[in-house]
Amino acid sequence: MKRLIACVIGVALLAGNVGLTIANAQRAPGPAFIAGDRPVTAEQVLEKLQTDGWSNVVISRNGRYIEVTGSMNGQASKMEVDSQTGRLRVDNDDDDDD
C-alpha cells in the first residue's frame, strides 16, 4: 500500500512539473516596453512613445497586440506591444520572408 501511495505522489509531481514546463515555454516573454507585466492601453503606449521621442505615431489593434508605426530620429519603425503584458512581441510572423 505504501508503494502505491508513493507511486501516485511521484506521478502527480511529475505531471505537475511537465505542466509548469509547458506553461513556461509558451510564455517566452519579449522585452518589457511598459514595465509591470499587466494590461496596457493604446493611450499608455502612445504616451510612452511620445515621451521617448517618437513622431508620426499610428496605432492600430490586431487581436491582443497594439501595432505601432512611427518614426524616431528620422527612422521609420514598426513594433507590436502585447496589450496583456506591456511587452514587445518577439515572434514576427511576416509572410514576406520566404
VOBA-1610 file (N, C-alpha, C; in pm, whole numbers, padded with zeros to 5 digits, always signed):
BEGIN
Met+00082-00120+00000Met+00000+00000+00000Met+00086+00125+00000Lys+00198+00121+00076Lys+00286+00237+00080Lys+00350+00263-00055Arg+00381+00155-00128Arg+00439+00171-00262Arg+00339+00237-00358Leu+00215+00200-00348Leu+00111+00258-00433Leu+00097+00407-00406Ile+00095+00445-00281Ile+00085+00587-00244Ile+00207+00663-00294Ala+00324+00604-00278Ala+00447+00669-00325Ala+00445+00686-00476Cys+00396+00585-00548Cys+00387+00594-00695Cys+00288+00702-00738Val+00175+00709-00672Val+00073+00809-00705Val+00129+00949-00682Ile+00197+00969-00570Ile+00257+01100-00541Ile+00364+01134-00643Gly+00447+01035-00679Gly+00552+01058-00779Gly+00495+01096-00914Val+00391+01027-00958Val+00327+01058-01086Val+00264+01197-01082Ala+00201+01231-00970Ala+00140+01363-00958Ala+00245+01473-00965Leu+00358+01455-00898Leu+00466+01554-00903Leu+00524+01566-01044Leu+00541+01453-01110Leu+00593+01454-01247Leu+00497+01527-01341Ala+00369+01499-01330Ala+00269+01565-01415Ala+00266+01714-01389Gly+00277+01755-01264Gly+00279+01898-01231Gly+00401+01966-01288Asn+00516+01900-01281Asn+00639+01956-01337Asn+00630+01972-01488Val+00574+01872-01556Val+00557+01881-01701Val+00465+01997-01737Gly+00357+02013-01662Gly+00264+02123-01687Gly+00329+02259-01671Leu+00409+02276-01567Leu+00479+02403-01547Leu+00581+02429-01657Thr+00650+02325-01700Thr+00749+02340-01808Thr+00681+02385-01936Ile+00569+02327-01969Ile+00495+02365-02090Ile+00445+02509-02079Ala+00391+02545-01964Ala+00340+02681-01946Ala+00452+02784-01960Asn+00568+02757-01903Asn+00681+02850-01914Asn+00734+02859-02056Ala+00734+02749-02128Ala+00783+02751-02266Ala+00691+02832-02356Gln+00562+02828-02332Gln+00467+02902-02414Gln+00472+03050-02386Arg+00511+03088-02268Arg+00510+03229-02230Arg+00618+03308-02303Ala+00741+03265-02298Ala+00855+03326-02367Ala+00837+03476-02389Pro+00844+03556-02282Pro+00815+03698-02296Pro+00923+03775-02371Gly+00877+03877-02440Gly+00970+03969-02505Gly+01015+04073-02405Pro+01099+04165-02448Pro+01144+04271-02358Pro+01027+04360-02314Ala+01035+04409-02193Ala+00929+04495-02140Ala+00932+04630-02211Phe+00819+04671-02266Phe+00804+04804-02324Phe+00751+04898-02217Ile+00648+04849-02145Ile+00594+04920-02030Ile+00605+04823-01913Ala+00683+04857-01813Ala+00712+04768-01701Ala+00585+04733-01624Gly+00584+04614-01566Gly+00476+04577-01478Gly+00408+04446-01512Asp+00425+04395-01633Asp+00359+04271-01674Asp+00210+04272-01642Arg+00144+04381-01679Arg-00001+04391-01660Arg-00060+04456-01785Pro-00191+04448-01802Pro-00253+04504-01922Pro-00223+04653-01940Val-00207+04692-02067Val-00181+04832-02102Val-00280+04874-02210Thr-00302+05004-02220Thr-00392+05059-02320Thr-00313+05123-02434Ala-00380+05146-02544Ala-00317+05214-02657Ala-00273+05355-02616Glu-00349+05418-02528Glu-00312+05552-02482Glu-00181+05550-02403Gln-00162+05446-02321Gln-00037+05434-02246Gln+00081+05412-02341Val+00061+05330-02443Val+00166+05305-02541Val+00200+05434-02614Leu+00099+05509-02658Leu+00121+05635-02728Leu+00197+05733-02639Glu+00158+05744-02513Glu+00225+05836-02421Glu+00372+05799-02403Lys+00401+05671-02389Lys+00539+05626-02374Lys+00620+05657-02499Leu+00562+05632-02616Leu+00633+05659-02741Leu+00664+05808-02756Gln+00567+05892-02726Gln+00589+06036-02737Gln+00694+06083-02637Thr+00693+06027-02517Thr+00794+06059-02417Thr+00933+06017-02465Asp+00940+05905-02535Asp+01068+05853-02587Asp+01115+05926-02714Gly+01033+06019-02765Gly+01074+06097-02880Gly+01021+06052-03015Trp+00924+05963-03018Trp+00866+05917-03144Trp+00774+06026-03202Ser+00761+06027-03334Ser+00669+06119-03403Ser+00593+06042-03510Asn+00490+06105-03564Asn+00407+06043-03668Asn+00359+05904-03627Val+00319+05889-03503Val+00279+05759-03450Val+00138+05724-03494Val+00122+05602-03547Val-00009+05548-03584Val-00025+05417-03508Ile-00136+05405-03436Ile-00162+05286-03355Ile-00287+05216-03406Ser-00279+05083-03416Ser-00395+05002-03453Ser-00394+04876-03367Arg-00503+04802-03370Arg-00513+04679-03291Arg-00513+04558-03384Asn-00450+04451-03338Asn-00452+04322-03406Asn-00468+04216-03298Gly-00592+04186-03264Gly-00618+04094-03154Gly-00570+04153-03024Arg-00485+04080-02955Arg-00434+04128-02826Arg-00316+04222-02841Tyr-00268+04242-02964Tyr-00150+04325-02986Tyr-00185+04466-03033Ile-00108+04561-02983Ile-00119+04700-03025Ile-00007+04722-03125Glu-00045+04744-03251Glu+00053+04765-03358Glu+00087+04912-03367Val+00215+04941-03376Val+00263+05079-03376Val+00354+05100-03497Thr+00329+05208-03569Thr+00424+05255-03671Thr+00451+05401-03640Gly+00572+05443-03670Gly+00609+05581-03644Gly+00756+05602-03678Ser+00808+05716-03638Ser+00949+05742-03665Ser+01016+05803-03544Met+01145+05775-03535Met+01226+05830-03428Met+01362+05863-03489Asn+01406+05985-03469Asn+01533+06031-03527Asn+01536+06012-03678Gly+01423+06033-03744Gly+01415+06022-03889Gly+01407+05881-03942Gln+01406+05780-03857Gln+01399+05640-03898Gln+01259+05585-03874Ala+01195+05536-03981Ala+01063+05474-03967Ala+01079+05338-03899Ser+00983+05304-03815Ser+00991+05178-03743Ser+00852+05125-03715Lys+00846+04996-03685Lys+00719+04929-03655Lys+00743+04831-03541Met+00646+04819-03452Met+00655+04723-03342Met+00515+04682-03300Glu+00509+04576-03222Glu+00383+04529-03165Glu+00401+04512-03015Val+00305+04563-02939Val+00308+04555-02793Val+00192+04466-02749Asp+00221+04369-02665Asp+00118+04281-02610Asp+00035+04361-02510Ser-00093+04377-02538Ser-00178+04459-02452Ser-00205+04393-02317Gln-00177+04263-02304Gln-00198+04194-02178Gln-00080+04205-02083Thr+00042+04227-02138Thr+00162+04228-02054Thr+00246+04354-02066Gly+00224+04435-02171Gly+00307+04552-02193Gly+00444+04519-02250Arg+00461+04397-02300Arg+00589+04354-02356Arg+00585+04357-02509Leu+00703+04375-02567Leu+00713+04374-02713Leu+00694+04232-02764Arg+00631+04220-02880Arg+00613+04090-02943Arg+00746+04046-03002Val+00787+03925-02970Val+00918+03878-03016Val+00909+03796-03142Asp+00801+03725-03164Asp+00790+03644-03285Asp+00717+03722-03392Asn+00791+03759-03496Asn+00738+03838-03606Asn+00694+03743-03715Asp+00565+03738-03744Asp+00510+03644-03840Asp+00496+03703-03980Asp+00595+03780-04025Asp+00589+03837-04159Asp+00590+03726-04262Asp+00501+03735-04360Asp+00493+03633-04464Asp+00587+03662-04580Asp+00653+03776-04582Asp+00737+03811-04694Asp+00882+03768-04675Asp+00909+03680-04580Asp+01045+03630-04558Asp+01066+03493-04621Asp+01000+03462-04731Asp+01007+03329-04792Asp+01144+03296-04827
//
